[in-house]
Amino acid sequence: MKTKEDFPSINQRPPEGINADGTKIRVLVVDDSMFVAKQLGQILTSEGYEVVATAVDGKDGVDKYKELCPNVDLVTMDITMPRMDGITALEQIMAFDKNAKVIMVSALGKEELVKKSLLLGAKNYIVKPLDRKKVLERISAAFK
């Protein structure tokens, strides 16, 4: 039986979620939808990223960011959530750490909120439904 080694890949490339020093890029996923959080986690871990924690709303996200800091390299933040929305959570994270890398996750039709979050310091945004290729492009762009 043939193994993977019998078919060397001509397109081999290092996973995007690994830093130059070999450490994994650590991500905090903040989303009230368990489905979206799980989907994001699967996309990220498939590229070598490490999901260090997930949070169910903005308040939980801010608390976890403060607790884990400086061991979080990136936050994916849903915009519409109960208790505390993503815009407010983004403001609080940026006030706590002006160098935080936050990528907003938004449903279609929320362009004004996306614009506002970019002005507040978000590095980029991802539109739901999630597209694996776009998610990875937008996230890797935050580190360039």
Beta strands, then each sheet from edge to edge (+ up, - down):
strand 1: 26-30
strand 2: 50-55
strand 3: 74-78
strand 4: 102-106
strand 5: 124-127
sheet 1: 2+ 1+ 3+ 4+ 5+
end
